[in-house]
Amino acid sequence: MRIGIIGAGVAGLATAKTLLQAGHEVVVFDSAPDVGGVWSRTRRYPGLTTQSAKATYGLSDYPMPRDYPEWPTGAQVQAWLEAYAHEFKVEPHLRLGVRVEHVSRRPGGWTLRLSTGETAAVDRLVVANGVFCEPNLPVFPGQDAFGGQVMAGTDVHDAEIARGKHVLVVGYGKSACDVTVPLSEVAAGTDVIARQLLWKVPRRIGGVLNFKMLLLTRMGEALFRYHTLRGAEKFLHGPGNPVRRNMLNSVGSVSVRQFKLEKLGLVPRGTMEGIVKGAIGLATEGFFEGVEAGRIVVHRDTTIVRLGERTAELSDGTRLPADLIVCATGFRQGVPFLDEDVRRQILDERGNFVLYRQIRPIGVDGLYFNGYNSSFFSPLNAEMAAVWIAADLAGAVPLPAPEEMRRRAEAQLAFMDEATDRHHCRGTKIIPFSLKNVDEVLNDLDLNIGKGVRASHWLNPVDPSAYRGVLPALLARSSAFEDA
């Protein structure tokens, strides 16, 4: 079949490579001039690095280069994805700098209207435009008379834009802290406006234990309660609950000491156990050091209530000089190119995406989503979702009835509402249950990796290369069926 893919980020490239190997014809559209999605040079801000270590943030048959640092930069990740597209011959199938403006259903497939004025007909469509596709840029009262500049964090491509200026960074997530550090090195003053403080996990806990050894393992995932418990998880969330809770909260205690959070007045409310209800953030190197040195000032539990001429008034009454306001305030998950009737079928009344296995809309045949399973292991989750899509295209996924698929998708949303206090990016974030998603997807296909390997990932960081044989196994099975 001819498959259209919207987006040339991690998910789009993994889907294209997988479907090409499965024998399909693919065409990948992306409005950016290069591959990479969030790692594109058009979206990279100074200080951008991966949140996961390079050994875990990889594709099963294409790890990051050995000479990359443990937390690669945005430019390095983009170069790796570019090399991946070349290695697996995805390049000839890319239409970069081309935006899909509208998609409509036709008998047997879809018609795409492109920014070039062309139309393209495809048999099936995969939406891989990314859950971080549209910056959520607030509009502040008084902004028209501000006189300074307000911009999204992803639009800051060079720290020099802040030289000699009074800079306000709105947000306290990883991207906010990442961009703050290089800006603070050239700005006249750098203030962070944090509506809510989040817990930050050190890259090396206590300066010794690598972050990946705790939260990038199956045991680390099991410390958070899933809606179904198996094996040791039953102990951890039963008789072993005090041990489990202590393991998580001890990380918070270490963070407080390691980053001198009490001295800086930056101890978040609540405990590390509740970290998933907000966001799990890897600490940015140099951020707390900048706060201690006075280069960065954090205004906790505040918001900007209005702007004046080159000034900003905060909710606590503070007035700050401001020439540049950088908003690292999250993203919207948008599919404006889909017909309204299709959007009604895939979104619930709150705007959450209702997708079976985070992949398949219910009642909209021939449409798939990939990358709508944002996680610590996003490349691996996207790659295994691509395998699931290939299997479904071949009619090899034993799907429940549509009513049952909807029930399960809605139950998953209800669970994530409770587990994350609704901080799940409209149903597209699966942190901290990344590997649960991988298991569910592969168990559907009876292609999960061996129990012994999964057990080794209980205490050791998950190695994406352990999944290298999954796609070949599916293709071999499909070939055997065809031969039969």
N, C-alpha and C positions, 0 to 999 in steps of 0.2 A: 504494500500500500504506500501511498504518498502521504507522509506525515508532516504537518506544519508544527513548528516549535517556536513559541514566542519567548524570547529571552536567551542570551548566550552567556549566562553566568554558569556557576557550578552545575546547577540542576539541568539547564538547557544543554550544556555540552555533554554531560553524562548520559542524558536521554538520547541525544543525537548519536553518540558513539555506540550505545547499546542497541539502538534500533537499526543502525547501519549494519552492525554485526549480525543482527537477526534477519537481514535481507531486505529491509524496507528502504524506500527512497525518502530522504528527509530534506527539509529546507528550514534553516534557522534564521529568524529575524530578530534584530536588536537595533534599537535607536542609537546606541553608542557606537563610536567608531572603532572600538576594540572589544575583545571578549573579556569576560570577568565579572560582569554584573556589578555587585557592590565593590569589587576590586578594580573596576575600570579606572583609568586615569582621569576620567571626567568626574569621578565621585570620591577620589582618594583625598583625605585630609591629612595634614602633617601629623605624624605620630601614630598613624594607623598601623596596627599589628593584629595578628590573629589572637583570638581568645584561647584557643586550644593549642597545645604543643604540636609541632609539625608532624611528629610520629603518629598522632591520632587524627589530625586534620588532613586526611589524605584519601585517595581513591585506591581501590583494592589492587589494581594492576599498574598504578602510576604514583608512587610515593614522591614526596618533595625531595629535591636534591640534598645530598648529604651535607653539602657545604652551607646550606641555609642555617641560620640561627634557630634556636629552639622555638622562638615566637617570630615567624617571618614577618617582614614588612608587607604593606599592601602592594608595593611594586613587585616584590618577589612572588607573591601569590599570583598576581596577574601574569607574570612571565611564565610561571609554572602552568597555568591554565592555557596560555597561548601555545606552549610546547605540547601540552596534552592534545589540543585540537590538531596540531601538526602531526604528531605521532600516530594518531588514530584516523587520520585522513578526514577529519571533520571540516577542515578549512574550505574545501571546494563547495560545501553546502551552506556556507554562511552568507547572509545578506546583512552586512553591518551598515550602520547609518540609515537604516530603513525602519520606520515606525509602522506598526500595525495599527491603523486608525479605527477599523471597524471589522467585526466578524459577524457573518450571518449564516444561518443554516441553509443548506440546499439538500435536495434528495441525494442521500449517500455520502454526504460530507459537508464541507464548510467553504465559504468564499471569504477571502481576506482582502480588504481594501487597504492599500499601502500608501505611505506618505509620498511615494514617487508618482502617484496617480495610476499605478498598475493595480490589477487584481490578481490574486493567486487562488487556485482551487486545490484543496487538499481533501483526502479521504478521512483523516482523523486529525485532531488538534490537541497539542499539549501546551498548556499555559505554564510557563516557567519564568515568568517576569519577576519573580522574587517577592518575598513578603516585606522587603524594605525598599519598595520601588518608589514611593512618593513621600518625601520629607513632610512631617507634620509641622508646618511653620505657623506659629501663632501670630495673630494680629493684635498689637497692644493699643490700648486707648492712647491717643495723642501721637500716634506714630507718624501721621502726616506732617506734623510740625517738628519732628525729631531732629532732622538735619543730618543725622548720622546714617549709618548703614546697618540694616538688619538682614541676616542671611542664615541659611541652613548650614550646619556643620559640614555636610558633604559638598558644599560649594566653596569651601575654604581649601584651596590647593597649594597655597604658599604662605608660610608664616609671616612673610614680609608685609602682608596686608595689614598686620597689626603694629608695625613698627612705630613707636612713639605715641600710640593711641591708648585711650582708656577702653579696655575691652571687658565686656560682660559675657560670660558663657552661661547659658541657661540649660540646666540639666545636671545630673550627677551619675548618669550611666557610664559605661565604658567609653563610648565615643566622646562624651563631654569631657571626661578626665583626660583622655588621650590627646584631644586637640588643645586642651588648656595648657599642657606643659610646654610645647614649642611656642605657642603664642606668648606665654608669660616671659619667655626669654628675650623678647624684643619689644614688648608692650610697655607703655608708661605705667600701667597698672592693670591687673587682671583679677576680676571678681567673678566667683562662681555663684549663681543663684540656684539653690537646691530646694525644690519643693519638699523633697523627702530624701533623707540620707539612706543610702543602700550599703549593705555589708560588702566589703571588698576582700577577696581572697588573695593572699600573697602568692606570688609565683613560686616562692619557696617558703613553705610554712616553717616558721622558726629559723629561717635562713638555711634550712637543710632539706626538708622533705618537699620534693617537687609537687606542686599543685596537682599534676596529672595522676600522681599515685593515689590521691584521695578521691577526687570527683570524676576522673575520667576512667573509672573502672566500673565493673558491674556491681561491686560492693558499694561504691560511692552512690550509684543510682539507687541501689536497694535501700539506702538510708532514708529515702523519701517514699512514702506509702503510695503504692499503685492500687488500682481498683480491684485487681486480682493478685493474691499473694501466693508464691510458690516456694517450696524448699526452705532455704535459710531465711527467706523474707518473713515467713510465718513466725520464726523465732524472734527476728529483729523487731517486729511490730507486735510481738506478744510478750513472752517472758523476758526477752532481751531488750525491751523498749528503753529502760534506763541507760543501758550501755550505748544503744544507738543514739539516744538524745545527747548523751555526754560526748560521744565522738564528734557530733556536729557542732555542739556549742563550744567545745574546747578549741575548735578552729577559730571561733569568734573571739575567744579569750586571747589566743595567740595574736590575732590581728590587732586587737586593742593594744597589746604590749608592743608588738613589732612596729606598728605605725604611730605609736604614742598618741592614740586617739583621745584619751582622756585629757591629756595636756593640750591638745589642739581643739578640744570641745567638739569632736566629730564622732562620738560613739553613736551609732544608729539606735533607734528605738527597737525594742523587741530582741529576739535572740537569733543566732545564726540558723536555728532550726526552721525559722520562718522565712529564710532567705528566698525560697522559691516563690513566695507570694508576691515578691516584688521583682527582683531580677538577680541573677547570679553574676557578679561582676569580678573580673580579674583586675587586681590593682594595677594601675598605670605606674610604670617606673618613673620616679621623679615627682609624682604628684604630691604626696604627703611631705616629701622633702621640701618642695616649693612652698607649701603651706607653712612649714616650720620656719623657713627662711624669710617669710614675709612677701615672697613674690606673687603668691596666690592667696586670696582671701575668700573663704567659703562663708556664704550667708545661708545658714541652714534654716529649714522650715519656712522659707519665704518664697514669694513670687513677685514679679514685676506687675504693679497695678496700673501704672501709667508712665508715659514718656513725656518729657519736656524738651526744650531745646538743648540737645547734647547732655541730657540728664535722664536718669531713671529713678522713679520712686518705688520702693519696695513695700510689701504688705506690712512690714514692721515699722514703717515710717522713715526708714533710712533713704537718703537721697545720694545717688552716686553719679559722678561724671561718667559719660559714656559717649564714645565715638563709634564703636563697633559692637553690635550685639550678635553673638553667634548662638543659634538655637539648635541644640542637640536634644530635641524634644520628641524623638521617636518618629515613627513612620505610619503611613496609612497603607493598607493592603487594597490595591485598586485593580479592577478589571473593567475600565470604562469602555473598552472596545467590544465587549459582549453585548448582544441585544438585551433590552430590559427584561424580556420574558425569560431569557436564560439566567440572568442575574437573580431574578425572583426564585428560580428553582434551586439555585446553589447557595443562597444566603437565607439565614433565618431572620426573624423579625428584629433581632439586635444587630444584624449585619455580620454575624459569624458565618464562616464558610462551613457548610455541612458536607463533608467529604468522607466517603468510606475509605478507611485506611489512610486518610489525608491525601488521597489520590483521585478517587472516582466520584463524580457527582452522581446523585441518585435521580434517575429519570431523564438524564441528558446523555444519550448514547453518542459515542465517538468523541467525547471530550474528557481530557485527563488534566490533572494538575501535578506538577512536581516542584519540589522546593517549598511547598506549603507545609513543611515539617521541620521548621527551624530548630536546630539542636546544637549541642556541643560537637556532634559528629556530622555536620551538615553534608559534607561530600559523600560520606558513606550512606547516610539516610537517603540522599537523592539518588545515588547509584542503585541501591536496592529497590527503591521505588521504580526506577527505570526498568529494572528486570521484571518487576511485577507488571508494568505496563506492557512490556514485550510479551509476557505470558498471556495477559488478557487479550491482546490483539490476536493471539493465536488460539483463543478460546480455551486456554489451559488453566484458568483460575476458577475454582468451584465457588461461584458467587451465591450468597444467600438470595432469597427473594427480595425485591426492592423494599418491601415494608420492613423486613428484618435488617437490611443494610441501613435504612434510615434510623431505625431504632438504635442500632449500635453506634452510628455516628452521633446521634443526639445524646446518647448515654456518655460517650467519650467527652463531648462538650460539657455536659453537666458535671462530670468528674473533674475536668480541668478548671471549671468555674470555681469549684471548691478548693482544689489543690493549689491553685495559683491566685486565688482571690480575683479571678477574671482577668488577670494579666497574662493572657495567652494570645495576644495579637489577633483577635477575631478568629480564634480557633486554629491559628497557623503555627503556634509555638508549642513544641512538645518537650522542651526542657522541663524537668530533668529526666524525662522518660524516653530518652533517645533510643536506647537499645531495646526497650519494650516494643517500640515501633518497628525496628529491624526484625525482631523475632516474629512479630505478628505477620508482617509482610512475607517473610520467608516461610513461615509455617503454613501459610495459605498455599504455597507452592510445593510443600514438602521438600524444601531445598535448604533448610537451615544448616549451618555448620555444626560439626560434631559437639557433643556434650563436653568432651574433654577439653576442647579448645575454648568453649565458652566458660568452662570452669577455670581455665588458666587466666581468663580475663576478669575473674572475680577479684583477684588481688593485684594483677598487673594491668597497666594501661591497655585499652583495647587497640589491637593492631588491625587496621583495615585490610592488610594483605591476607589476613585469615579468610577473607571472603572472596579471594581471587577466583576460586573455582566455581562460584555460584552461576555466573552467566554461561560459561562453557557447559556446565551440567544441564542447564535449561536447553541450550542449543542442541546438545547431544540427544536429549530426550525428544525434542521436536523433530530432529532428523530421523530418529528411530521410528517415531509415529508415521512420518511421511513415507519411509521405506516400507513400513508394514502396510 
